[in-house]
Amino acid sequence: MTDARVSLQSSRKIKRSTLVKSIEEKKEFKLELHESLDEYEIEIMHDIFAKEKGKKFDAPGLRKLLETVGKLTFTDDEFNVMFMKMNSKRDGYVTWDEFISYLILCYEQKEVKAEFDTLENPIPNAATLIRSNHRYTINRIIYCPTVRPDRTISWHDGSLITCSRDGTINYWSLDVQFESDDPYEESKLVLGDMCGNIHIIFIESLARGPFRSQLGLPLLEVRYEKVMKGLVDGFRVTYLPKQHTNAILQIYYYQRLNTIISCSECPKVGMLMRDLAKNKGSYVYNLPKGAWCFSIIDGIQILASGGSDCLVRLWNPFVPQNPIAVLYGHHTAITSMILQDEGKFLYSLSQDKSIRVWDVAKQSCVQNYLGIPQELGEHSDMTTLYNPESRQWIIGSSMLAVVPLSPKQSGEHTDGFTHTAGVSVVLYNPLFKVVVTCGLDSHIIVWNPWDGRRMIAIKESHTKSVHAEIIPIEITAAAFDPGYQRLITGAHDGSLKIWNFNTGTCYRNMKIQKNCEVKSIIWVNNRILVMGWNRRVTEFGDSGDVIGSGGEFYKNWDLRHTEDISAAAVRIPQTIVTGTYDGELIMWRLETGQPYKQYNVADPTSRIKIVYKKMKRKDDSKALHQFNKRKIIARALGKDVRQEKTSVKKKSIEESPEVIIKPAARRSSAVQRLTEKISLGKLKQRRVSTVPMPEQCMPLRRLAIHCMLFLCARTMDPSTGTLLVAMENGTIQVWSHHISGSFITSFSAIHKAGDYVISMTTDVNNEFLFTGTSVGYIKTWLLKNYCTPEVEPICMPKYRLMFPFLWGDFFCGRAARIARTQPQPLLLNSYKGHAMSISDLAYIDEAEILIR
């Protein structure tokens, strides 16, 4: 019997385990909504939406519709999350547009996921383009192997040969690198004179030609006249007379086509491209007023020109009759231009010292740069030189100006796929399971934290226009709404924007004050609280309704700070805390907006008394003045108020005794008053001056508050530390925000002089504290049993398995040595995560991932 029972129990366990496995497999392979609905079911749902009143469904109605049409069942949590993703307006209803947009978004994300799931394609990479060095199209490619002595050949030893119909033959290596067919080709020096003539000096290259060293001659001198007459060995001169009717302003030798390009300010031959071969012709470009400058890039058939008519023209070098495009924008003559990045951008400089950047493909102006210093000279001539290695344009006049042109991005700061400047805000969205980053480059990027894929990028989200130039503004603060469906960002100029970060749509624009940087944004219960350099809390309604007096869309809380606000934190639903660069710490009631505590972190044990002032309006004082006692009695008796005033004055004059003051008495009294003033002045001069001394000594420079964090999992109690304040001296203060609480203690969070904490975050249970410092260190602290009245058991073996920092090395580091002096909170980990400051931290509880 016992064996039978054991076998029966084991069989039941096996059945249960298989059942659990099957359920888990079903959960794992459960299809999403866009995969479960086919085209026919979507059409039926479209018809039902069209017939429904208001053409929208609430949550129960949509759930019933999916169950009846699609035969789909969801758990409460799954359906609530899906409904919140659909309901972008947050009105409790889902329209057909919102429903189908959600399906399209899911399809797009699925397509991106499929790229990672599929195997590598037979043709994995894109084709690589190489300049052909041919003027015409290539008509034949052959392989020319090197024949070995045993008459064998191999594909590992040889050359590639390309030829075109004009008779040009080029040699290439096996890795398709161009090889010159004539290593002893003559060097060329091209000159243009004031009469429009072109001189070409061919210099022998074999054994350094005429520049070879000779015994007994330390310096070789050759006169220009002899070279031009052909009397010097190693030099050969070609003279092209009267190519232009005016002075040649720019000349260039185009090596790949063996041509010379020159320009002049003459109407007949404004720009000329001439082949050096005698049997080939030349191209004369149609420029009515000539050209002052031009630019061309090897291998790209684009030629740009500019001149006194303020127009930028783009040409096909072999079609001189009409330009490809004419670009307008300059107001004075164009003196110089540069094509960059294989013709992607064109930079043109005009006489008024403005540089316009053109997108050649779009044929539009990207930027109008007016930053050339005035010290370069107002009306002086300019000459330029472009360095393609450093990507700098050197402009010379009375001084030198170096202008960087699209400098290359440093690999230490960005890989070109992420932000081009520092990241200021990192946020994790638990609803959509994405990470949103905002940077000082004014970009908003949505990331998939599980594979590191960039999903959406919103470029130049905050901008301003200066002289028709769009300048991006740094994003300094951001926050999600309580439903995690919208994003609000704040910029350096005080502007605010509300976004749908899934589509990149901007819903609303706001502003606190001009040129006041936004330092913190808190979005709670249909209210948006913004703090920054305007020294106060500004409240907006998230629906855009009027909430302030006088029809304003915002209202300002009381001005209590004397310095700019640097950090803020909120504990829903009780308190909001603001801190300044001067160390002021004020706790506000979240519901009423009234301050109830004020401190200075330099002296945390002394509480600053808050004085509440009732401000009376002028209108109220006038109204009170109108209803005084005398006026009420006069109106009750039926008398006029003005007559009552005059009667009172007359009565007071009649009742007062008659006093006659003689002029002599007046003079004597004036003299007497003057002597009294002189005597008082002498007495004041004899007194010893006194200087009031403060009751206690305060530091000359107050401690700035850089960040604050509420421990929301802890109870609100006077003896429980619920607020952490990071200061500029590297310490973190622990406070209780209870009405009877105050400063509790502090601890040092750094191990390097001059460092301080500028970002903090914690997990949902407030077990760990993660801090980021100004020099790039990231530390993990154990907050369990720290500043709490109740003590819980701590399992140190568990933390040693989680953090190898606690194992104890033979050589103890500086962070561990300094942490030994303070037993609490316990330092669990310390490492340098970045070479620069840690601007923000975000912790994903479900995956135990820290994003910095």
LUMGU-691103 format. One record per residue (C-alpha): residue in three letters; x, y, z. Coordinates in steps of 0.2 Angstrom, whole numbers, plus 2048, in hexadecimal, padded with zeros to 3 digits. Layout:
LUMGU-691103
AlaXYZ ...
end
This chain:
LUMGU-691103
Met800800800 Thr80E80C804 Asp8168097F4 Ala80680C7EB Arg80381C7F4 Val8158227F0 Ser81381D7DE Leu8028267DD Gln8098367E6 Ser8188367DA Ser80C8347CB Arg8028437D1 Lys81284D7D3 Ile8178497C1 Lys80684E7BB Arg80685E7C5 Ser8188627BE Thr81385E7AC Leu8038697AE Val80E8777B6 Lys81A8767A7 Ser80C87679A Ile8048857A2 Glu81588E7A3 Glu818889790 Lys80789078C Lys80B8A0795 Glu81C8A178D Phe81589F77B Lys8058A977E Leu8028B476F Glu8018C7770 Leu7F18D076B His7F78D5759 Glu7FC8C3756 Ser7EC8BC75C Leu7E08C7751 Asp7DF8C373E Glu7D98CF731 Tyr7C78C9731 Glu7C68CC744 Ile7CD8DD743 Glu7C18E2735 Ile7B28DC740 Met7B98E674F His7BA8F5744 Asp7A88F473F Ile7A38F2752 Phe7AD901756 Ala7A490B749 Lys79390674F Glu797909761 Lys791919769 Gly79F925769 Lys7AA91975F Lys7B391476F Phe7B390777C Asp7B890778F Ala7C28FA797 Pro7B48ED79B Gly7AC8F0789 Leu7BD8ED780 Arg7C18DE78A Lys7B08D6786 Leu7B28DB774 Leu7C38D1773 Glu7BC8C277C Thr7AD8C1770 Val7B58C575F Gly7C78BF762 Lys7C38B276F Leu7D18B977A Thr7D38B878C Phe7DE8C3797 Thr7E38C47A9 Asp7DE8D47B2 Asp7F08DB7B3 Glu7F38D77A1 Phe7E38DF79A Asn7E68EF7A5 Val7F88F179F Met7F28EF78D Phe7E38FB78F Met7EF908796 Lys7FA906787 Met7EC90977C Asn7E3917785 Ser7F0925780 Lys7E3933784 Arg7E192C796 Asp7CE92F796 Gly7C991D79A Tyr7C3919788 Val7CC911779 Thr7C8917767 Trp7CB90D757 Asp7DA918753 Glu7E2914764 Phe7DE902762 Ile7E5900751 Ser7F490B755 Tyr7F88FF763 Leu7F78F0757 Ile8038F974A Leu80F8FD758 Cys80F8EB75D Tyr8128E574B Glu8218F1749 Gln8298EB759 Lys8268D9754 Glu82F8DC743 Val83E8E374C Lys83E8D4758 Ala83D8C9749 Glu84D8D0742 Phe8578CA752 Asp84E8B9751 Thr8518B473F Leu8628AD739 Glu86E8B772F Asn8698BA71D Pro8738B370E Ile8798C570A Pro87C8CC71C Asn8838DD719 Ala8818EC70D Ala88C8EF6FE Thr89B8FA700 Leu89D9086F3 Ile8AF90C6ED Arg8B391B6E2 Ser8B79146D0 Asn8C39226CB His8BC9216BA Arg8B49306B1 Tyr8A79246A7 Thr89F9146AD Ile8AA9046AE Asn8A78F86A0 Arg8B28EA6A5 Ile8BA8E26B5 Ile8C78D56B3 Tyr8D38CC6BE Cys8E68CD6BA Pro8EF8BF6C4 Thr9018BF6C7 Val9098B06BD Arg9158A66C8 Pro92589E6C1 Asp91C88D6C0 Arg90E8956B5 Thr9018946C3 Ile8F68A26C8 Ser8EC8A56D8 Trp8DE8B16DE His8E98B66ED Asp8F68BE6E2 Gly8F18CA6D4 Ser8E78DA6D0 Leu8D68E06CA Ile8D58EB6BA Thr8C78F66B6 Cys8C49006A6 Ser8B890C69E Arg8B491268D Asp8BF92168E Gly8CE91668E Thr8D29186A1 Ile8D99086A9 Asn8DB9076BC Tyr8E38FA6C7 Trp8DC8F36D7 Ser8E28E86E5 Leu8D98D86EA Asp8D18E26F8 Val8CB8EF6EC Gln8D78FC6F0 Phe8DC9086E2 Glu8EE9066DC Ser8F69136D1 Asp8FB90D6C0 Asp90A9186BF Pro91491B6CF Tyr91F9276C6 Glu9129336C1 Glu9179456C0 Ser9119516CE Lys9079606C9 Leu9079726CF Val8F897C6C8 Leu8F898F6C8 Gly8EC99C6C3 Asp8F09AE6C0 Met8E89BF6C0 Cys8E59BF6AD Gly8DB9AE6AD Asn8EA9A46A7 Ile8EE9926AE His90098C6B0 Ile9039796B4 Ile9149746BA Phe9189616B8 Ile92595C6C5 Glu92F94C6C2 Ser92B93F6D0 Leu9399326CD Ala9469336DB Arg93F9436E1 Gly94294B6D0 Pro94A95C6D0 Phe94995C6E3 Arg95694E6E5 Ser9659536F0 Gln9759576E8 Leu9869576EF Gly98D9686F4 Leu97C9716F2 Pro973972703 Leu96597C6FB Leu95E97B6E9 Glu95898C6E2 Val94E98D6D2 Arg94799D6CB Tyr93599D6C6 Glu9389A56B5 Lys9449976B0 Val93798A6B5 Met9299926AB Lys93599269C Gly93998069E Leu94C9836A1 Val94D9786B1 Asp94E9666B1 Gly94095C6B9 Phe9339696B6 Arg92796A6A7 Val91A9786A5 Thr90A97969B Tyr90298A698 Leu8EF98C696 Pro8EC99E691 Lys8DC9A8693 Gln8D299B69B His8C89A96A4 Thr8C69BC6A0 Asn8C99C16B2 Ala8D49BB6C1 Ile8D39A96C6 Leu8CC9A96D8 Gln8CE9966DB Ile8D69876D2 Tyr8D69756D6 Tyr8DE9656CF Tyr8D19576CE Gln8DD9486CE Arg8D193A6CC Leu8CA9426BB Asn8DB94A6B7 Thr8D295B6B5 Ile8D596C6BB Ile8C69766C2 Ser8C79896C3 Cys8BC9986C6 Ser8BC9AA6C3 Glu8B09B96C4 Cys8AD9BB6B2 Pro89C9B86A9 Lys8A29AE69A Val8AD9A16A3 Gly8A89A16B5 Met8AD9906B9 Leu8B79846AE Met8BC9716AF Arg8CA96D6A3 Asp8D195C6A0 Leu8E495B69F Ala8E494F691 Lys8E5958680 Asn8D894E677 Lys8CB951684 Gly8C0961686 Ser8BB96C694 Tyr8AB97169D Val8A598369F Tyr8989866AC Asn8899926A9 Leu88C99F6B7 Pro8869B16B2 Lys8909BA6BF Gly89F9AE6C0 Ala8A49A46D0 Trp8AF9A96DF Cys8B19976E6 Phe8AD9856E3 Ser8AE9746EC Ile8AF9626E6 Ile8B39516EE Asp8BC9436E5 Gly8B19356DF Ile8A193F6E2 Gln89A9476D2 Ile8949566DB Leu89B9686D8 Ala8969776E3 Ser8999896DE Gly89699A6E6 Gly8999AC6E1 Ser8939BE6E2 Asp8819BA6DE Cys87F9B26F0 Leu8799A26E8 Val8809906EB Arg87F9856DC Leu8819726DB Trp88796B6CB Asn88A95A6C2 Pro89C95D6BC Phe8989566AB Val8889606A9 Pro88E9726A9 Gln87E97A6A1 Asn87297A6B0 Pro8759776C2 Ile86D9696CC Ala8679756D9 Val8689876DE Leu86898A6F1 Tyr86399B6F8 Gly8679A3709 His8779AD709 His8759C0709 Thr8879C4703 Ala8939BD6F7 Ile8999AB6FB Thr8AC9AB6FD Ser8B0998701 Met8A7987703 Ile8AB975708 Leu8A3965704 Gln8A4958712 Asp8A0946715 Glu8A0941703 Gly89494F6FE Lys88894D70C Phe88A95F713 Leu88F96F70B Tyr89697D715 Ser89698F70D Leu89E99E714 Ser8999B070E Gln8A09C1711 Asp8959C5720 Lys89E9B7729 Ser88F9AB729 Ile891999726 Arg88298F71F Val88197C720 Trp878974712 Asp871962711 Val87695E6FF Ala86994F6FD Lys85B95A704 Gln86196A6FC Ser85C97370C Cys86697E719 Val869975729 Gln872983733 Asn876995731 Tyr88699773C Leu8899A9742 Gly8969A574F Ile8A69AC746 Pro8AE9B9752 Gln8AD9CB74D Glu8C09CC751 Leu8C39C3740 Gly8BF9D4738 Glu8AF9DC731 His8B39E071F Ser8C49D771D Asp8C79C9710 Met8C79B7716 Thr8D09A7710 Thr8CC996716 Leu8D4984718 Tyr8CB97471C Asn8D3966725 Pro8CA956722 Glu8D394D730 Ser8CF95873E Arg8BF95E735 Gln8C3970738 Trp8C097F72D Ile8CE98C730 Ile8C999E72B Gly8D79AB72A Ser8D59BE72A Ser8DC9CA736 Met8DC9BB742 Leu8D99A8740 Ala8C89A0744 Val8C798D746 Val8B5986743 Pro8B1974745 Leu8A796C738 Ser89C95D73E Pro8AA957749 Lys8AB94474B Gln8A393D75A Ser8AE936768 Gly8AD92476C Glu8AF92877E His89F93177F Thr89492A772 Asp89491C765 Gly889926758 Phe87A91C75C Thr87692476D His876935774 Thr88394176D Ala88494B77E Gly882946790 Val87393D796 Ser86A9477A3 Val85B93C7A7 Val8589297A7 Leu8469227AA Tyr83F9117AA Asn82D90E7A5 Pro8268FF7AD Leu8168FF7A3 Phe81E8FE792 Lys82E8F6798 Val83A903790 Val84790F796 Val846921790 Thr85692C790 Cys85793F78E Gly86794878A Leu86F958789 Asp86F957776 Ser85C959777 His858947772 Ile84C93B77A Ile84F929776 Val84591A77B Trp84F90A77E Asn84A8F8780 Pro8548F3790 Trp8548E178C Asp85E8E177C Gly8658F377C Arg85B8F776C Arg857909768 Met84490A765 Ile84091C762 Ala84A92C761 Ile84393D763 Lys85094A75D Glu85195C762 Ser84295B76D His84596C775 Thr84B97A769 Lys84C98D767 Ser84E997757 Val85C9A4757 His85E9AE746 Ala8559A073D Glu860993744 Ile85998474E Ile86398275E Pro860972769 Ile85D97577C Glu864969789 Ile85795E792 Thr85A95F7A5 Ala84A9567AC Ala83D94A7A8 Ala82F93F7B0 Phe8219337AB Asp80F9367AF Pro80792B7BD Gly80191F7B0 Tyr81291E7A7 Gln80A922796 Arg811934794 Leu82193C796 Ile82594E79B Thr836956798 Gly83E96779E Ala84C970796 His85997D79A Asp84F98B794 Gly8409877A0 Ser83597F792 Leu82B970795 Lys823963789 Ile81895478B Trp81B94677F Asn81493577A Phe82592D77A Asn81F91E770 Thr81B928761 Gly825938764 Thr816943764 Cys81695376E Tyr806957777 Arg809967780 Asn816975782 Met81897F793 Lys82598A79B Ile82998F7AD Gln83399F7AA Lys83F9A579C Asn85199E79E Cys84D9957AE Glu8549837AE Val8489757B3 Lys85096A7C0 Ser84295F7C5 Ile83195A7BF Ile8249507CA Trp81494A7C2 Val8079457CF Asn7F49447CF Asn7F094F7C0 Arg7FD95B7C6 Ile80E95F7BE Leu81A9687CB Val8299707C3 Met8389767CD Gly84897F7C6 Trp85198F7C6 Asn84299A7C9 Arg8449957DB Arg83298F7DD Val8269817D9 Thr81B9847CA Glu80B9797C8 Phe8039757B8 Gly7F496A7B4 Asp7F795B7AA Ser7E795E7A0 Gly7EC97079B Asp7DD9787A4 Val7DE9897AD Ile7E49877BF Gly7EB9987C3 Ser7E49A87C7 Gly7E09B47B9 Gly7DE9A67AC Glu7F099F7AD Phe7F498D7A9 Tyr80098C7B8 Lys8019927C9 Asn8119967D4 Trp8139907E6 Asp81A99C7F3 Leu82B9A37F0 Arg83599C7FF His8469987F7 Thr8539A57F6 Glu85E99B7EA Asp85B9917DA Ile85397F7DD Ser85F9717D9 Ala8559617DE Ala84495B7E3 Ala83B94B7E9 Val82A9467ED Arg82193A7F9 Ile80F9377F3 Pro80493C7FB Gln80C946809 Thr81B950804 Ile8269597F7 Val83795E7FB Thr84296B7F2 Gly85496F7F5 Thr85F97D7EE Tyr8719817E9 Asp87298B7FA Gly86D97C805 Glu85B981808 Leu85097280B Ile83D97580C Met82F96880E Trp81E96C806 Arg80D965808 Leu80995D7F8 Glu7F69607F8 Thr7F69727FE Gly8079787F8 Gln80C980809 Pro81D97E811 Tyr81D976822 Lys830974825 Gln84097D820 Tyr852979824 Asn86397C81D Val86E96D81B Ala87D976821 Asp875977832 Pro868969832 Thr864969844 Ser85D97B844 Arg84C97D83D Ile84898D834 Lys838995839 Ile82B99782B Val8229A782B Tyr8119A7823 Lys80C9B881C Lys7FA9BC817 Met7FB9C7808 Lys7ED9D3806 Arg7E89DA7F5 Lys7E69EC7F2 Asp7D49E97EC Asp7D09E17FD Ser7D79EF807 Lys7CD9FC7FD Ala7BE9F2800 Leu7C19F1812 His7C4A04812 Gln7B4A0780A Phe7AA9FE818 Asn7B1A06828 Lys7A5A0A837 Arg7A3A1D833 Lys79EA1A821 Ile791A0D826 Ile789A19833 Ala789A27826 Arg780A1C819 Ala774A16827 Leu76FA2882B Gly76DA2C818 Lys77BA39818 Asp788A3B80A Val799A3380E Arg7A2A43807 Gln798A4E812 Glu79BA44821 Lys7AEA4581E Thr7ADA5881C Ser7A2A5A82C Val7AFA50836 Lys7BDA5B830 Lys7B4A6B834 Lys7AFA64845 Ser7C1A5F849 Ile7C7A71844 Glu7B9A7984F Glu7BDA6F85E Ser7D0A7185D Pro7D6A81866 Glu7DCA8F85C Val7EFA9085B Ile7F8A9E853 Ile80AA9C84E Lys814AAB84B Pro822AAB83D Ala82FAAF84A Ala82AAA0854 Arg82BA95844 Arg83DA9B841 Ser842A98852 Ser83BA87852 Ala844A83842 Val855A89849 Gln852A7F858 Arg84FA7084E Leu85EA72844 Thr869A74854 Glu861A6485B Lys866A5B84B Ile878A6184C Ser879A5B85E Leu872A4A85A Gly87FA4884C Lys88DA4C858 Leu887A3F864 Lys885A32856 Gln897A35851 Arg89DA32863 Arg895A21864 Val89FA11861 Ser899A07851 Thr8939F6855 Val8929E7849 Pro8859DA84C Met88C9C884D Pro8839B8848 Glu87E9AC856 Gln88799E84D Cys89499C840 Met88F99782F Pro89A991820 Leu89D99F813 Arg897993805 Arg887989808 Leu886977804 Ala87D9747F4 Ile8709667F3 His87295B7E3 Cys86594E7E5 Met8589477F0 Leu84E9377F2 Phe83F9317FC Leu83F91F803 Cys82D91C7FF Ala82C90A806 Arg82F910817 Thr822916823 Met820929828 Asp827929839 Pro831936843 Ser83F92A846 Thr83F922835 Gly84B929827 Thr84092C818 Leu84A93980F Leu85B939808 Val864949803 Ala8759497FA Met8809587FD Glu88F9607F5 Asn89B95A803 Gly8989487FE Thr88D94380D Ile87B93D80C Gln86F94481A Val860939820 Trp850943825 Ser83F93E82A His831948821 His82594582F Ile81D955837 Ser827951847 Gly83694A83F Ser84695383A Phe85894F836 Ile85E93D83C Thr87093A836 Ser87C93A827 Phe88992F81F Ser897932813 Ala89492B801 Ile8A492E7F9 His8B69287FB Lys8BF9357F0 Ala8C29477F5 Gly8B89547EB Asp8AB9477E6 Tyr8989487EA Val88893E7E6 Ile87D9467D8 Ser8719377D5 Met86892B7E0 Thr85B91D7DD Thr85590E7E7 Asp84B8FE7E5 Val8388FD7E8 Asn83B8F67FA Asn8499027FE Glu8558F4802 Phe8638FC7F8 Leu86990D7F4 Phe8729117E4 Thr87C9217E3 Gly8869287D4 Thr8949357D7 Ser89B9447CD Val8AB93A7C9 Gly8A292A7C2 Tyr8A191F7D1 Ile8929147D5 Lys88F90E7E6 Thr8829027ED Trp87C903800 Leu8728F880B Leu864903812 Lys85C8F581C Asn85B8F982E Tyr86390A82B Cys859918834 Thr84A90D838 Pro843909849 Glu8408F7845 Val84F8EB842 Glu84D8DD836 Pro8598CE834 Ile8678D0827 Cys86E8C181D Met8808C6819 Pro8848B680F Lys8768BB803 Tyr87E8CC800 Arg88F8C57FE Leu8898BA7F0 Met8818C97E8 Phe88F8D57EA Pro8A18CE7E9 Phe8A78DF7F0 Leu8A38D8801 Trp8AF8C97FF Gly8BE8D2805 Asp8CE8D37FA Phe8E08D2800 Phe8E28E47FB Cys8D38EE802 Gly8CE8FD7F7 Arg8CB90F7FC Ala8B890D7FB Ala8B88FE807 Arg8C5906813 Ile8BA916815 Ala8AA90C816 Arg8B1903825 Thr8B0913830 Gln89D91482E Pro894903832 Gln88490982B Pro87E90A81E Leu8888FB817 Leu8928FE807 Leu88E8EF7FC Asn8968F47EC Ser8A19027E4 Tyr8A89037D3 Lys8AB9117C6 Gly89E9107B9 His8A291F7AE Ala8B192A7AB Met8A59397AE Ser89793E7BA Ile8889327BD Ser87A93E7B8 Asp86B9327BC Leu8689207C1 Ala8599157BF Tyr8569037C6 Ile84B8F67BF Asp8448EB7CD Glu83D8DD7C3 Ala84E8DA7BA Glu85A8E17C8 Ile8628EC7BB Leu86A8FD7BF Ile86A9097B0 Arg8769177B2 
end
